[in-house]
Amino acid sequence: MIWAFVFINYAALKNSAGGIKVVWEELGNAIFRIQSNSLAMPITVFAATYFLVFLIKFIAQTRLKALAQRTNNKFDDILIGAISEIHWPFNLIISLYTASHFAPQYPQANTWLGFLALIIFLYYAVRILQKIIRLLIDGYVYEHASANKGHDPGIIIFLSKFISYSLWLLAALIILDNIGFDINALLAGLGIAGIAIALALQNVLADVFSAISIYFDKPFRKGDFIILGAEMGTVQKVGIKTTRIQALQGEEIVISNRELTETRIHNYGRMAKRRVQFNTGITYETPEKKMPQANEIIRKSIESVKGAEVDRVHFKEFGDFSLIFEAVYYLPTSDYNAYMDAQQKVNTEIMKGFAKNKIEFAYPTSKVFLAK
């Protein structure tokens, strides 16, 4: 019996509507002894089609679940989720539409069931596409959130919702076109309305597109300390229209995304290591033999900080009231507090070393020479 149903639907794929009817009539007369002009034929076709659609779905799900257990890719999981979206209304309408071809005494039924079949097909097609998009987006968001704790999925979720709504709009246009409605005028009207809306909301749309640009280009992420113009602070959230920054004083700065993409940004959150440069001045009365000692004290003070990498220490220049040493070192951190802790320890060690070796710090002084 099952093989007869498979043969029937295979023949339906290979022939026109008239050929399908001939095949069903011949098989119905041969197997079921059913006359084509009776209601028994469409009822039998309905039952056979419903069973066959159910059987195909069951076999596909079973095979895919078995395959999913042996593979690590997500494609088979996505297919299983998509097939699971197909429920009994799809089976019912498709079966009724197939059976209506074998009831010529009800021509209107075939027409209306054709419309219903189109609607139910587009409905489940959109649902399946939305399911696939949602699973892909969830996987993308999870992957990037695991690799990057500062990842903000708000923009990509917004895009996925926009695509989902666009699919429903496309399905509605296809249905209207098949009903006989002239969608050309509708599309023209939508185009004019779209231009008017775009002109009215051009600033908002500019911010939205800037948000998309920020998401994919990633000039900064949540938690980064950035400086733009006179403003500075830690990024708290990148929204659809604005980005929110927590300033050092504690207040929240709200900046439009368009402004962010049009200005130069200093991102200290991406700093792999911090370069630190500072000067130390000693008095002009310092003996020449103590100059190498001062250099060594500064160098060892920097080396006392864990992770600090000395770049150079030099007697740089003769200042207005001091002999100036310039030191440069690197810290493997972008944290400002960690930098200040390190510099504090360096300064303390320099003070200890200078005091021990009787080297005096310089401070602004002036000498007055009187001539007789």
C-alpha positions as CSV (number, residue, x, y, z in Angstrom):
1,M,0.0,0.0,0.0
2,I,2.8,2.5,1.0
3,W,4.6,1.8,-2.3
4,A,1.4,2.5,-4.2
5,F,1.2,5.9,-2.5
6,V,4.8,6.7,-3.2
7,F,4.3,5.8,-6.9
8,I,1.2,8.0,-7.1
9,N,3.0,11.1,-5.7
10,Y,6.1,10.4,-7.8
11,A,3.9,10.4,-10.9
12,A,2.3,13.6,-9.7
13,L,5.7,15.3,-9.8
14,K,6.4,14.0,-13.3
15,N,3.0,14.9,-14.9
16,S,0.6,17.8,-15.3
17,A,-2.6,18.1,-13.4
18,G,-4.4,16.1,-16.0
19,G,-1.8,13.4,-15.9
20,I,-2.0,13.3,-12.2
21,K,-5.7,12.7,-12.4
22,V,-5.3,9.9,-15.0
23,V,-2.7,8.1,-12.8
24,W,-4.9,8.4,-9.7
25,E,-8.0,7.1,-11.6
26,E,-6.2,4.1,-13.1
27,L,-4.6,3.2,-9.7
28,G,-7.9,3.9,-7.9
29,N,-9.8,1.6,-10.3
30,A,-7.2,-1.1,-10.2
31,I,-6.4,-1.1,-6.5
32,F,-9.4,0.4,-4.8
33,R,-12.1,-0.3,-7.4
34,I,-13.2,3.3,-7.1
35,Q,-15.0,5.3,-9.9
36,S,-13.5,8.7,-10.8
37,N,-16.8,10.5,-10.7
38,S,-17.6,9.5,-7.0
39,L,-16.5,11.2,-3.8
40,A,-14.5,8.1,-2.8
41,M,-11.7,9.1,-5.2
42,P,-10.9,12.5,-3.7
43,I,-11.3,11.1,-0.2
44,T,-8.9,8.3,-1.0
45,V,-6.4,10.8,-2.5
46,F,-6.8,13.1,0.5
47,A,-6.0,10.2,2.9
48,A,-3.1,9.0,0.8
49,T,-1.5,12.4,0.4
50,Y,-1.9,13.2,4.1
51,F,-0.3,10.0,5.1
52,L,2.5,10.4,2.6
53,V,3.4,13.9,3.7
54,F,3.4,12.7,7.3
55,L,5.6,9.8,6.4
56,I,8.1,11.9,4.5
57,K,8.3,14.3,7.4
58,F,8.8,11.5,9.9
59,I,11.5,9.8,7.8
60,A,13.3,13.1,7.3
61,Q,13.3,13.9,11.0
62,T,14.4,10.4,12.0
63,R,17.3,10.4,9.4
64,L,18.4,13.9,10.3
65,K,18.4,13.2,14.1
66,A,20.5,10.1,13.5
67,L,22.9,12.1,11.4
68,A,23.0,14.9,13.9
69,Q,24.3,12.5,16.6
70,R,27.2,11.6,14.4
71,T,28.3,15.1,13.3
72,N,29.4,18.3,15.0
73,N,28.1,20.8,12.5
74,K,25.0,22.9,13.1
75,F,23.4,22.5,9.7
76,D,21.6,19.3,10.4
77,D,20.3,20.8,13.7
78,I,19.0,23.8,11.7
79,L,17.2,21.5,9.3
80,I,15.6,19.5,12.1
81,G,14.4,22.8,13.7
82,A,13.0,23.9,10.3
83,I,11.1,20.7,9.7
84,S,9.7,20.7,13.2
85,E,8.0,24.0,12.2
86,I,5.7,22.1,9.8
87,H,2.5,21.1,11.6
88,W,-0.8,19.4,10.7
89,P,-2.4,22.5,9.0
90,F,0.2,22.2,6.2
91,N,-0.6,18.5,5.8
92,L,-4.4,19.2,5.8
93,I,-4.4,22.0,3.2
94,I,-2.0,20.3,0.8
95,S,-3.9,17.1,1.0
96,L,-7.2,18.9,0.4
97,Y,-5.8,20.8,-2.5
98,T,-4.4,17.6,-4.1
99,A,-7.8,15.8,-3.6
100,S,-9.7,18.8,-5.1
101,H,-8.2,17.9,-8.5
102,F,-10.2,14.7,-8.5
103,A,-13.5,16.4,-7.7
104,P,-14.4,18.2,-11.0
105,Q,-17.9,18.7,-9.8
106,Y,-16.6,21.3,-7.3
107,P,-14.4,23.7,-9.4
108,Q,-14.7,26.6,-6.9
109,A,-13.2,24.3,-4.2
110,N,-10.1,23.8,-6.3
111,T,-9.6,27.5,-6.8
112,W,-10.1,28.5,-3.1
113,L,-8.0,25.5,-1.9
114,G,-5.3,26.7,-4.3
115,F,-5.2,30.1,-2.6
116,L,-5.2,28.4,0.8
117,A,-2.4,26.1,-0.3
118,L,-0.3,29.1,-1.5
119,I,-1.0,30.9,1.8
120,I,-0.1,27.9,4.0
121,F,3.0,27.2,1.9
122,L,4.3,30.8,2.2
123,Y,3.4,30.9,5.9
124,Y,5.5,27.8,6.6
125,A,8.3,28.9,4.2
126,V,8.6,32.2,6.1
127,R,8.4,30.4,9.5
128,I,11.2,28.0,8.4
129,L,13.4,30.8,7.1
130,Q,12.9,32.7,10.3
131,K,13.8,29.6,12.3
132,I,17.0,29.2,10.2
133,I,17.9,32.9,10.7
134,R,17.2,32.8,14.4
135,L,19.3,29.7,14.9
136,L,22.2,31.2,12.8
137,I,22.0,34.5,14.7
138,D,21.8,32.7,18.1
139,G,24.9,30.7,17.2
140,Y,26.7,33.8,15.9
141,V,25.9,35.8,19.1
142,Y,26.9,32.9,21.4
143,E,30.2,32.3,19.5
144,H,31.2,36.0,19.7
145,A,30.0,36.5,23.2
146,S,32.1,33.5,24.3
147,A,35.2,34.9,22.6
148,N,34.6,38.5,23.5
149,K,32.8,39.4,26.8
150,G,32.3,43.0,25.5
151,H,30.4,41.9,22.5
152,D,27.0,43.6,22.2
153,P,24.5,41.6,20.0
154,G,21.9,44.4,19.9
155,I,22.6,45.5,16.4
156,I,22.7,42.0,14.8
157,I,19.4,41.1,16.6
158,F,17.8,44.2,15.2
159,L,19.0,43.3,11.7
160,S,17.6,39.7,12.1
161,K,14.2,41.1,13.1
162,F,14.2,43.5,10.2
163,I,14.9,40.6,7.8
164,S,12.1,38.6,9.4
165,Y,9.5,41.4,9.0
166,S,10.7,41.9,5.4
167,L,10.0,38.2,4.7
168,W,6.4,38.6,5.9
169,L,6.0,41.7,3.6
170,L,7.3,39.7,0.7
171,A,4.9,36.8,1.3
172,A,2.0,39.3,1.5
173,L,2.9,40.8,-1.8
174,I,3.1,37.4,-3.4
175,I,-0.3,36.4,-2.1
176,L,-1.8,39.7,-3.3
177,D,-0.2,39.2,-6.8
178,N,-1.7,35.7,-7.1
179,I,-5.2,36.9,-6.0
180,G,-5.1,39.3,-8.9
181,F,-4.3,42.5,-7.1
182,D,-2.1,44.9,-9.1
183,I,0.9,45.2,-6.8
184,N,2.8,47.5,-9.2
185,A,0.8,50.5,-8.0
186,L,1.3,49.4,-4.4
187,L,5.0,49.1,-4.9
188,A,5.2,52.5,-6.5
189,G,3.2,53.9,-3.5
190,L,5.5,52.2,-1.1
191,G,8.5,53.5,-2.9
192,I,7.3,57.1,-2.7
193,A,6.3,56.7,0.9
194,G,9.7,55.2,1.6
195,I,11.5,58.2,0.1
196,A,9.3,60.6,2.1
197,I,10.0,58.7,5.3
198,A,13.7,58.5,4.6
199,L,13.9,62.3,4.1
200,A,12.0,62.9,7.3
201,L,14.1,60.5,9.3
202,Q,17.4,61.0,7.6
203,N,19.2,61.8,10.9
204,V,17.7,58.8,12.6
205,L,18.6,56.5,9.7
206,A,22.1,58.0,9.6
207,D,22.5,56.9,13.3
208,V,21.1,53.5,12.6
209,F,23.5,52.9,9.7
210,S,26.4,54.3,11.8
211,A,25.4,51.7,14.5
212,I,25.6,48.9,11.9
213,S,29.0,50.3,10.9
214,I,30.2,50.4,14.5
215,Y,29.0,46.8,15.1
216,F,30.8,45.3,12.1
217,D,33.9,47.5,12.1
218,K,34.2,47.4,16.0
219,P,36.3,50.5,16.7
220,F,35.4,49.9,20.3
221,R,33.4,47.6,22.5
222,K,31.6,47.7,25.8
223,G,34.0,48.3,28.6
224,D,36.7,50.2,26.5
225,F,38.0,53.5,27.8
226,I,37.8,56.0,24.9
227,I,38.6,59.7,24.3
228,L,36.8,61.7,21.6
229,G,37.4,65.4,21.5
230,A,36.9,66.8,25.0
231,E,34.9,63.8,26.2
232,M,36.3,60.7,27.7
233,G,34.9,57.7,29.6
234,T,34.0,54.0,29.5
235,V,31.7,52.6,26.9
236,Q,28.5,51.2,28.6
237,K,26.2,50.5,25.6
238,V,26.1,50.8,21.8
239,G,22.5,51.3,20.9
240,I,20.6,51.6,17.6
241,K,20.7,55.5,17.7
242,T,23.2,56.5,20.4
243,T,26.2,55.2,22.4
244,R,26.3,55.7,26.1
245,I,29.6,56.5,27.9
246,Q,30.3,56.6,31.6
247,A,32.5,59.7,32.3
248,L,35.2,59.8,34.9
249,Q,33.2,62.2,37.0
250,G,30.3,59.6,37.1
251,E,27.8,61.2,34.7
252,E,26.6,59.4,31.6
253,I,27.4,60.9,28.2
254,V,25.0,60.1,25.4
255,I,26.5,60.6,21.9
256,S,24.9,59.9,18.5
257,N,26.4,57.1,16.5
258,R,26.8,59.3,13.5
259,E,29.0,61.7,15.5
260,L,31.1,58.7,16.6
261,T,31.8,57.6,13.1
262,E,32.7,61.1,12.0
263,T,35.3,61.9,14.7
264,R,38.7,60.6,15.7
265,I,38.6,58.1,18.7
266,H,41.4,57.2,21.0
267,N,40.6,53.7,22.3
268,Y,42.7,52.8,25.4
269,G,40.8,49.6,25.8
270,R,42.7,48.1,22.9
271,M,46.1,49.0,24.2
272,A,48.1,45.8,24.6
273,K,50.8,47.6,26.6
274,R,51.1,51.1,27.9
275,R,54.1,53.3,27.2
276,V,55.0,55.5,30.2
277,Q,57.4,58.4,30.0
278,F,58.4,60.6,32.9
279,N,61.2,63.1,33.8
280,T,63.2,63.4,37.0
281,G,65.2,66.5,37.9
282,I,68.2,66.7,40.2
283,T,70.1,69.8,41.4
284,Y,73.0,71.4,39.4
285,E,75.1,71.0,42.6
286,T,75.1,67.2,42.1
287,P,78.7,65.9,41.5
288,E,79.4,64.5,38.1
289,K,80.4,61.1,39.6
290,K,76.8,60.7,41.0
291,M,75.2,61.0,37.6
292,P,75.6,57.3,36.7
293,Q,74.2,56.4,40.1
294,A,71.1,58.5,39.5
295,N,70.6,56.8,36.2
296,E,71.0,53.3,37.8
297,I,68.6,54.2,40.6
298,I,65.9,55.2,38.2
299,R,66.4,52.1,36.1
300,K,66.2,49.7,39.1
301,S,63.2,51.5,40.4
302,I,61.3,50.7,37.2
303,E,62.5,47.1,37.2
304,S,61.1,46.7,40.7
305,V,57.6,46.9,39.2
306,K,56.3,43.4,38.2
307,G,55.9,43.2,34.4
308,A,57.5,46.5,33.7
309,E,59.9,46.6,30.7
310,V,62.5,49.3,30.7
311,D,63.0,50.9,27.3
312,R,65.6,53.6,28.2
313,V,66.9,56.0,30.9
314,H,69.0,59.0,29.8
315,F,70.4,62.2,31.1
316,K,68.3,64.2,28.7
317,E,69.1,67.9,29.1
318,F,70.1,70.9,31.2
319,G,66.9,72.4,32.4
320,D,66.3,75.9,33.8
321,F,66.9,74.8,37.3
322,S,67.7,71.1,37.1
323,L,69.6,68.3,35.4
324,I,66.8,66.3,33.7
325,F,66.7,62.5,33.3
326,E,64.1,61.1,31.0
327,A,62.9,57.5,31.4
328,V,60.6,55.3,29.3
329,Y,59.1,51.9,30.2
330,Y,56.2,49.7,29.2
331,L,53.4,48.1,31.2
332,P,51.5,45.0,29.9
333,T,48.1,46.5,30.8
334,S,45.6,49.1,29.7
335,D,44.2,49.6,33.2
336,Y,44.8,53.2,34.3
337,N,44.7,52.3,38.0
338,A,47.3,49.6,37.4
339,Y,49.5,52.2,35.6
340,M,49.2,54.7,38.5
341,D,50.0,52.0,41.1
342,A,53.1,51.1,39.1
343,Q,54.2,54.8,38.7
344,Q,53.7,55.3,42.4
345,K,56.0,52.5,43.2
346,V,58.6,53.8,40.8
347,N,58.5,57.2,42.4
348,T,58.8,55.8,45.9
349,E,61.8,53.7,45.0
350,I,63.5,56.7,43.3
351,M,63.0,58.7,46.5
352,K,64.5,55.9,48.6
353,G,67.5,55.5,46.3
354,F,68.2,59.2,46.0
355,A,68.0,59.7,49.8
356,K,70.4,56.8,50.4
357,N,73.0,58.1,47.9
358,K,72.5,61.8,48.9
359,I,71.2,63.0,45.6
360,E,68.9,65.9,45.8
361,F,65.7,66.6,43.8
362,A,65.6,69.9,42.1
363,Y,62.8,72.4,42.5
364,P,62.3,75.9,41.1
365,T,65.0,78.2,42.5
366,S,66.8,81.4,41.5
367,K,70.2,82.8,42.4
368,V,71.0,86.5,42.7
369,F,74.6,87.5,42.1
370,L,75.6,91.0,43.4
371,A,78.7,92.7,41.9
372,K,80.6,95.3,43.9
